[in-house]
Amino acid sequence: MRILIVDEMHDSLLPLLAETGAEADYRYDFGRKEAEEVIAGYEGLIIRSKFFIGEDFLDKARNLRFIARAGAGLDLIDVAACDRRGIRVFAANEANRVAVAEHLLGMVLSLFNHINTSGAEIRQHQWLREKNRGEELQGKTVGIVGYGNNGSEAAARFAAFGCRVLVYDKYKTGFGTGQIEEAGLEEIFRHADVFSLHIPLTGETRGWVDAAFLDRFEKAFYFCNVARGEIMHQGDLIAAIRAGKVLGACLDVLENEKLSTMTREQQQDFDFLKDHPRVILTPHVAGWTRESYRKINEVLCRKIAAFINGD
């Protein structure tokens, strides 16, 4: 089996693929055009996020049997088009679950304890203790949407901090424990002090968190998004922050992460978020640790080996 790799990957990938018996061509310098020219000669493709894979690309991939996404989420792959062609698609969602959960907790703790702002103040020779009195996470109610790899890991982390954890998953039941409660959205809207998204970007979830959604929370709360920026209406989130409904936000993702291509409205929204002391921004790196970089290869190669062996 020949596999084309079009994104830069951890050095462990090629040795791991060799153990499966596959022949790999590591062409991280390829763009879409170059990949289209040669893809007919490959049965497998490994890609992170270099370009969208849709009908046009798949029409040229006459011998493709699988696509392996080096990361979590499949929003850059037309999965339905792959299904129609009998092309298996899998991702490495398991690989970054710890990284995402730890990053989320770090953002929330930084926000609650003013770590991001007080550090900047000290560098300006301001020693403002009372202004930076913190808030404890223990005892808070955390509402989580999505109990997949990342959502379940985040739920466990919040539970370890002594939080009440309410989890809603439209497609999963029977996962509740003593510390993690299965809940409906209405229960989350009623009780949540912290709300966190852990769902993929799909046609169903795109733009799901809008003004009407945010208005359903019965008390002011903290909003977290380490999933995909397009799940939320950024302007509606900003309006909720201005109104005091959202007390603060931890955002690892934005509606448009290509900052140089922002519209005027997106730039205005971004300026508000980057300047707000109760908003923490990171550049889509929640799952981007040294450990997860290696784990992605391990997860993908296990799945590729299983596919080759017919499992």
DRENDO-1510 file (C-alpha; in Angstrom, 1 decimal, always signed):
<recs>
REC; n; res; u; v; w
REC; 1; MET; +0.0; +0.0; +0.0 .
REC; 2; ARG; +1.3; +3.4; -1.0 .
REC; 3; ILE; +0.6; +6.4; +1.3 .
REC; 4; LEU; +1.1; +10.1; +0.5 .
REC; 5; ILE; +1.8; +12.5; +3.4 .
REC; 6; VAL; +1.2; +16.1; +2.5 .
REC; 7; ASP; +1.7; +17.8; +5.9 .
REC; 8; GLU; +4.7; +18.2; +8.2 .
REC; 9; MET; +4.6; +15.5; +10.8 .
REC; 10; HIS; +6.5; +14.3; +13.9 .
REC; 11; ASP; +9.7; +12.3; +13.0 .
REC; 12; SER; +8.2; +9.1; +14.4 .
REC; 13; LEU; +5.7; +8.8; +11.5 .
REC; 14; LEU; +7.9; +7.1; +8.9 .
REC; 15; PRO; +9.3; +4.4; +11.2 .
REC; 16; LEU; +5.8; +3.7; +12.5 .
REC; 17; LEU; +4.4; +3.4; +9.0 .
REC; 18; ALA; +7.2; +1.1; +8.0 .
REC; 19; GLU; +6.1; -1.3; +10.7 .
REC; 20; THR; +2.7; -1.6; +8.9 .
REC; 21; GLY; +4.4; -2.6; +5.7 .
REC; 22; ALA; +3.2; +0.5; +3.9 .
REC; 23; GLU; +5.3; +2.5; +1.5 .
REC; 24; ALA; +5.1; +6.2; +2.4 .
REC; 25; ASP; +6.1; +9.3; +0.4 .
REC; 26; TYR; +6.6; +12.2; +2.7 .
REC; 27; ARG; +5.9; +15.3; +0.6 .
REC; 28; TYR; +5.1; +18.0; +3.2 .
REC; 29; ASP; +6.1; +20.5; +0.5 .
REC; 30; PHE; +3.1; +19.6; -1.6 .
REC; 31; GLY; +0.1; +21.9; -2.0 .
REC; 32; ARG; -3.2; +21.0; -3.4 .
REC; 33; LYS; -2.1; +21.2; -7.1 .
REC; 34; GLU; +0.9; +18.9; -6.6 .
REC; 35; ALA; -1.2; +16.4; -4.6 .
REC; 36; GLU; -3.9; +16.3; -7.2 .
REC; 37; GLU; -1.3; +15.5; -9.9 .
REC; 38; VAL; -0.1; +12.3; -8.2 .
REC; 39; ILE; -2.9; +11.2; -5.9 .
REC; 40; ALA; -4.1; +8.6; -8.4 .
REC; 41; GLY; -1.0; +6.5; -7.6 .
REC; 42; TYR; -1.8; +6.2; -3.8 .
REC; 43; GLU; -4.1; +4.1; -1.7 .
REC; 44; GLY; -3.7; +6.2; +1.4 .
REC; 45; LEU; -3.5; +9.9; +2.2 .
REC; 46; ILE; -2.3; +11.5; +5.5 .
REC; 47; ILE; -3.2; +15.2; +5.9 .
REC; 48; ARG; -3.6; +17.7; +8.7 .
REC; 49; SER; -5.3; +20.9; +7.4 .
REC; 50; LYS; -3.4; +21.9; +4.3 .
REC; 51; PHE; -6.4; +22.0; +2.0 .
REC; 52; PHE; -10.1; +20.9; +1.8 .
REC; 53; ILE; -10.8; +17.5; +0.4 .
REC; 54; GLY; -13.9; +17.5; -1.7 .
REC; 55; GLU; -15.4; +16.1; -4.8 .
REC; 56; ASP; -12.9; +17.6; -7.2 .
REC; 57; PHE; -9.9; +16.1; -5.4 .
REC; 58; LEU; -11.6; +12.8; -4.9 .
REC; 59; ASP; -12.4; +12.5; -8.6 .
REC; 60; LYS; -8.6; +12.4; -9.2 .
REC; 61; ALA; -8.0; +9.9; -6.3 .
REC; 62; ARG; -9.1; +6.9; -8.3 .
REC; 63; ASN; -7.3; +4.3; -6.1 .
REC; 64; LEU; -7.6; +6.0; -2.7 .
REC; 65; ARG; -8.8; +3.6; +0.0 .
REC; 66; PHE; -8.4; +5.8; +3.2 .
REC; 67; ILE; -7.7; +9.3; +4.4 .
REC; 68; ALA; -6.1; +9.8; +7.8 .
REC; 69; ARG; -6.5; +13.2; +9.4 .
REC; 70; ALA; -3.6; +14.1; +11.6 .
REC; 71; GLY; -5.7; +15.8; +14.3 .
REC; 72; ALA; -9.2; +16.0; +15.7 .
REC; 73; GLY; -12.2; +16.9; +13.6 .
REC; 74; LEU; -13.1; +16.2; +10.0 .
REC; 75; ASP; -14.6; +19.5; +8.9 .
REC; 76; LEU; -11.9; +19.9; +6.1 .
REC; 77; ILE; -12.9; +16.5; +4.5 .
REC; 78; ASP; -16.2; +15.9; +2.7 .
REC; 79; VAL; -16.9; +12.7; +4.6 .
REC; 80; ALA; -20.2; +12.0; +2.7 .
REC; 81; ALA; -18.3; +12.1; -0.7 .
REC; 82; CYS; -15.7; +9.7; +0.7 .
REC; 83; ASP; -18.4; +7.4; +1.9 .
REC; 84; ARG; -20.0; +7.3; -1.5 .
REC; 85; ARG; -16.7; +6.2; -2.9 .
REC; 86; GLY; -16.0; +3.6; -0.2 .
REC; 87; ILE; -13.0; +5.6; +1.1 .
REC; 88; ARG; -12.5; +5.2; +4.9 .
REC; 89; VAL; -11.8; +8.4; +6.9 .
REC; 90; PHE; -10.4; +8.4; +10.3 .
REC; 91; ALA; -8.8; +11.0; +12.6 .
REC; 92; ALA; -6.6; +11.0; +15.7 .
REC; 93; ASN; -9.1; +12.5; +18.1 .
REC; 94; GLU; -7.7; +10.3; +21.0 .
REC; 95; ALA; -4.2; +11.8; +20.6 .
REC; 96; ASN; -4.8; +15.3; +21.9 .
REC; 97; ARG; -7.5; +14.7; +24.5 .
REC; 98; VAL; -5.2; +15.3; +27.5 .
REC; 99; ALA; -3.6; +18.3; +25.8 .
REC; 100; VAL; -7.0; +20.0; +25.2 .
REC; 101; ALA; -8.2; +19.3; +28.7 .
REC; 102; GLU; -5.1; +20.7; +30.3 .
REC; 103; HIS; -5.0; +23.7; +28.1 .
REC; 104; LEU; -8.7; +24.5; +28.9 .
REC; 105; LEU; -8.1; +24.2; +32.6 .
REC; 106; GLY; -5.1; +26.5; +32.3 .
REC; 107; MET; -7.1; +29.1; +30.5 .
REC; 108; VAL; -9.9; +29.0; +33.1 .
REC; 109; LEU; -7.6; +29.1; +36.1 .
REC; 110; SER; -5.7; +32.0; +34.5 .
REC; 111; LEU; -9.0; +33.9; +33.9 .
REC; 112; PHE; -10.3; +33.2; +37.5 .
REC; 113; ASN; -7.0; +34.3; +39.1 .
REC; 114; HIS; -6.2; +37.2; +36.8 .
REC; 115; ILE; -2.9; +35.6; +35.9 .
REC; 116; ASN; -2.9; +37.0; +32.4 .
REC; 117; THR; -3.6; +40.6; +33.4 .
REC; 118; SER; -1.8; +40.9; +36.7 .
REC; 119; GLY; +1.4; +39.7; +35.1 .
REC; 120; ALA; +1.2; +42.5; +32.6 .
REC; 121; GLU; +0.4; +45.0; +35.3 .
REC; 122; ILE; +3.5; +44.1; +37.3 .
REC; 123; ARG; +5.7; +44.6; +34.2 .
REC; 124; GLN; +4.3; +48.1; +34.2 .
REC; 125; HIS; +5.3; +48.5; +37.9 .
REC; 126; GLN; +1.7; +48.2; +39.2 .
REC; 127; TRP; +1.3; +46.0; +42.3 .
REC; 128; LEU; -2.5; +45.8; +42.5 .
REC; 129; ARG; -3.4; +43.0; +45.0 .
REC; 130; GLU; -7.1; +43.8; +45.7 .
REC; 131; LYS; -7.9; +44.4; +42.1 .
REC; 132; ASN; -6.5; +40.9; +41.3 .
REC; 133; ARG; -8.3; +39.0; +44.1 .
REC; 134; GLY; -9.1; +35.6; +42.5 .
REC; 135; GLU; -12.0; +33.3; +42.3 .
REC; 136; GLU; -11.9; +29.6; +43.1 .
REC; 137; LEU; -13.0; +26.9; +40.6 .
REC; 138; GLN; -13.9; +24.5; +43.3 .
REC; 139; GLY; -17.7; +24.4; +43.9 .
REC; 140; LYS; -18.5; +25.8; +40.5 .
REC; 141; THR; -21.0; +24.1; +38.1 .
REC; 142; VAL; -19.4; +23.4; +34.7 .
REC; 143; GLY; -21.6; +22.6; +31.7 .
REC; 144; ILE; -20.0; +20.7; +28.9 .
REC; 145; VAL; -21.5; +19.9; +25.5 .
REC; 146; GLY; -20.0; +16.8; +23.9 .
REC; 147; TYR; -18.7; +13.7; +25.7 .
REC; 148; GLY; -16.3; +12.4; +23.2 .
REC; 149; ASN; -12.5; +12.2; +23.6 .
REC; 150; ASN; -12.0; +15.9; +24.5 .
REC; 151; GLY; -15.2; +16.4; +26.4 .
REC; 152; SER; -14.8; +13.4; +28.6 .
REC; 153; GLU; -11.2; +14.3; +29.5 .
REC; 154; ALA; -12.2; +17.9; +30.3 .
REC; 155; ALA; -15.1; +16.7; +32.4 .
REC; 156; ALA; -12.7; +14.5; +34.5 .
REC; 157; ARG; -10.3; +17.4; +35.0 .
REC; 158; PHE; -13.1; +19.7; +36.2 .
REC; 159; ALA; -14.4; +17.0; +38.5 .
REC; 160; ALA; -11.0; +16.6; +40.0 .
REC; 161; PHE; -11.1; +20.3; +40.9 .
REC; 162; GLY; -14.3; +19.7; +42.9 .
REC; 163; CYS; -16.7; +21.1; +40.4 .
REC; 164; ARG; -20.2; +19.8; +39.7 .
REC; 165; VAL; -20.0; +18.7; +36.1 .
REC; 166; LEU; -23.1; +18.6; +33.9 .
REC; 167; VAL; -22.7; +17.0; +30.4 .
REC; 168; TYR; -25.0; +17.1; +27.4 .
REC; 169; ASP; -24.4; +14.9; +24.5 .
REC; 170; LYS; -27.1; +14.5; +21.9 .
REC; 171; TYR; -25.8; +11.2; +20.6 .
REC; 172; LYS; -24.6; +9.5; +23.7 .
REC; 173; THR; -26.2; +8.3; +26.9 .
REC; 174; GLY; -25.3; +6.1; +29.9 .
REC; 175; PHE; -22.0; +7.8; +30.6 .
REC; 176; GLY; -22.9; +9.4; +33.9 .
REC; 177; THR; -20.8; +8.7; +37.0 .
REC; 178; GLY; -21.0; +9.9; +40.6 .
REC; 179; GLN; -19.0; +13.1; +39.7 .
REC; 180; ILE; -20.2; +13.6; +36.1 .
REC; 181; GLU; -23.9; +14.0; +35.5 .
REC; 182; GLU; -25.7; +13.4; +32.3 .
REC; 183; ALA; -27.9; +16.5; +31.7 .
REC; 184; GLY; -30.2; +18.2; +29.3 .
REC; 185; LEU; -29.4; +21.6; +27.9 .
REC; 186; GLU; -32.1; +23.2; +30.0 .
REC; 187; GLU; -30.3; +22.0; +33.2 .
REC; 188; ILE; -27.0; +23.4; +31.9 .
REC; 189; PHE; -28.7; +26.7; +31.1 .
REC; 190; ARG; -30.2; +26.8; +34.6 .
REC; 191; HIS; -27.0; +26.0; +36.6 .
REC; 192; ALA; -23.8; +26.5; +34.7 .
REC; 193; ASP; -21.1; +28.9; +36.0 .
REC; 194; VAL; -18.7; +27.8; +33.3 .
REC; 195; PHE; -19.8; +26.5; +29.8 .
REC; 196; SER; -17.5; +24.7; +27.4 .
REC; 197; LEU; -17.9; +23.4; +23.9 .
REC; 198; HIS; -16.4; +20.0; +22.9 .
REC; 199; ILE; -18.3; +19.2; +19.6 .
REC; 200; PRO; -17.2; +19.0; +16.0 .
REC; 201; LEU; -18.0; +21.5; +13.4 .
REC; 202; THR; -20.8; +20.1; +11.2 .
REC; 203; GLY; -23.8; +21.4; +9.3 .
REC; 204; GLU; -25.8; +20.9; +12.5 .
REC; 205; THR; -23.4; +22.8; +14.8 .
REC; 206; ARG; -22.2; +25.7; +12.6 .
REC; 207; GLY; -23.5; +28.9; +14.1 .
REC; 208; TRP; -25.3; +27.0; +16.9 .
REC; 209; VAL; -24.2; +29.3; +19.7 .
REC; 210; ASP; -25.9; +32.5; +18.9 .
REC; 211; ALA; -27.7; +35.3; +20.7 .
REC; 212; ALA; -30.8; +33.1; +21.4 .
REC; 213; PHE; -28.6; +30.3; +22.7 .
REC; 214; LEU; -26.7; +32.6; +25.1 .
REC; 215; ASP; -29.9; +34.3; +26.3 .
REC; 216; ARG; -31.1; +30.9; +27.6 .
REC; 217; PHE; -28.5; +30.9; +30.4 .
REC; 218; GLU; -30.3; +31.9; +33.6 .
REC; 219; LYS; -27.2; +33.5; +35.3 .
REC; 220; ALA; -24.0; +35.2; +34.2 .
REC; 221; PHE; -21.4; +32.6; +33.2 .
REC; 222; TYR; -17.9; +32.0; +31.7 .
REC; 223; PHE; -17.8; +30.8; +28.1 .
REC; 224; CYS; -15.1; +28.5; +26.7 .
REC; 225; ASN; -14.5; +27.3; +23.2 .
REC; 226; VAL; -11.6; +24.9; +22.4 .
REC; 227; ALA; -13.6; +23.2; +19.6 .
REC; 228; ARG; -14.1; +25.2; +16.4 .
REC; 229; GLY; -14.7; +29.0; +16.1 .
REC; 230; GLU; -17.5; +28.7; +13.6 .
REC; 231; ILE; -19.7; +26.9; +16.1 .
REC; 232; MET; -20.3; +30.3; +17.7 .
REC; 233; HIS; -21.5; +33.7; +16.4 .
REC; 234; GLN; -18.6; +35.8; +17.5 .
REC; 235; GLY; -20.6; +39.0; +17.4 .
REC; 236; ASP; -23.3; +37.6; +19.6 .
REC; 237; LEU; -20.7; +36.4; +22.1 .
REC; 238; ILE; -19.3; +39.9; +22.2 .
REC; 239; ALA; -22.7; +41.4; +22.7 .
REC; 240; ALA; -23.2; +39.0; +25.7 .
REC; 241; ILE; -19.9; +40.1; +27.1 .
REC; 242; ARG; -20.8; +43.7; +26.8 .
REC; 243; ALA; -24.2; +43.1; +28.5 .
REC; 244; GLY; -22.5; +41.2; +31.4 .
REC; 245; LYS; -24.3; +37.9; +30.6 .
REC; 246; VAL; -20.9; +36.4; +29.8 .
REC; 247; LEU; -18.4; +37.3; +32.5 .
REC; 248; GLY; -15.4; +36.2; +30.6 .
REC; 249; ALA; -14.3; +34.0; +27.7 .
REC; 250; CYS; -11.5; +31.4; +27.0 .
REC; 251; LEU; -11.1; +31.1; +23.3 .
REC; 252; ASP; -8.6; +28.9; +21.5 .
REC; 253; VAL; -10.5; +29.3; +18.3 .
REC; 254; LEU; -12.1; +32.1; +16.3 .
REC; 255; GLU; -14.6; +32.4; +13.5 .
REC; 256; ASN; -11.7; +33.5; +11.1 .
REC; 257; GLU; -8.3; +32.4; +12.2 .
REC; 258; LYS; -6.6; +33.8; +9.1 .
REC; 259; LEU; -6.1; +37.2; +10.7 .
REC; 260; SER; -4.9; +38.9; +7.5 .
REC; 261; THR; -8.2; +38.0; +5.7 .
REC; 262; MET; -10.6; +39.4; +8.3 .
REC; 263; THR; -13.5; +41.5; +7.1 .
REC; 264; ARG; -13.9; +44.9; +8.7 .
REC; 265; GLU; -16.6; +43.6; +11.1 .
REC; 266; GLN; -14.4; +40.6; +12.0 .
REC; 267; GLN; -11.5; +43.0; +12.7 .
REC; 268; GLN; -13.6; +45.1; +15.0 .
REC; 269; ASP; -14.7; +42.0; +16.8 .
REC; 270; PHE; -11.2; +40.8; +17.1 .
REC; 271; ASP; -10.0; +44.1; +18.4 .
REC; 272; PHE; -12.6; +43.9; +21.2 .
REC; 273; LEU; -11.6; +40.4; +22.2 .
REC; 274; LYS; -7.9; +41.0; +22.2 .
REC; 275; ASP; -8.2; +44.1; +24.3 .
REC; 276; HIS; -10.7; +42.8; +26.8 .
REC; 277; PRO; -9.1; +41.9; +30.2 .
REC; 278; ARG; -11.6; +39.1; +30.8 .
REC; 279; VAL; -10.9; +37.3; +27.5 .
REC; 280; ILE; -8.1; +34.9; +27.0 .
REC; 281; LEU; -7.0; +34.1; +23.5 .
REC; 282; THR; -4.7; +31.3; +22.2 .
REC; 283; PRO; -3.9; +30.5; +18.6 .
REC; 284; HIS; -5.7; +27.1; +18.2 .
REC; 285; VAL; -3.1; +25.3; +20.2 .
REC; 286; ALA; -5.1; +23.6; +22.8 .
REC; 287; GLY; -4.2; +20.2; +21.4 .
REC; 288; TRP; -0.8; +21.2; +20.2 .
REC; 289; THR; +1.7; +19.8; +22.7 .
REC; 290; ARG; +5.0; +18.0; +22.1 .
REC; 291; GLU; +3.4; +14.9; +23.5 .
REC; 292; SER; +0.2; +15.1; +21.3 .
REC; 293; TYR; +2.4; +15.7; +18.2 .
REC; 294; ARG; +3.9; +12.2; +18.7 .
REC; 295; LYS; +0.7; +10.6; +19.9 .
REC; 296; ILE; -1.1; +11.6; +16.7 .
REC; 297; ASN; +1.3; +9.4; +14.7 .
REC; 298; GLU; +0.8; +6.5; +17.1 .
REC; 299; VAL; -3.0; +6.7; +16.9 .
REC; 300; LEU; -3.0; +7.0; +13.1 .
REC; 301; CYS; -0.6; +4.2; +12.5 .
REC; 302; ARG; -2.6; +1.9; +14.8 .
REC; 303; LYS; -5.7; +2.7; +12.7 .
REC; 304; ILE; -3.8; +2.3; +9.4 .
REC; 305; ALA; -2.4; -1.1; +10.5 .
REC; 306; ALA; -5.9; -2.2; +11.5 .
REC; 307; PHE; -7.2; -1.1; +8.1 .
REC; 308; ILE; -4.5; -2.9; +6.2 .
REC; 309; ASN; -5.2; -6.0; +8.2 .
REC; 310; GLY; -8.9; -5.8; +7.5 .
REC; 311; ASP; -9.9; -5.1; +11.1 .
</recs>
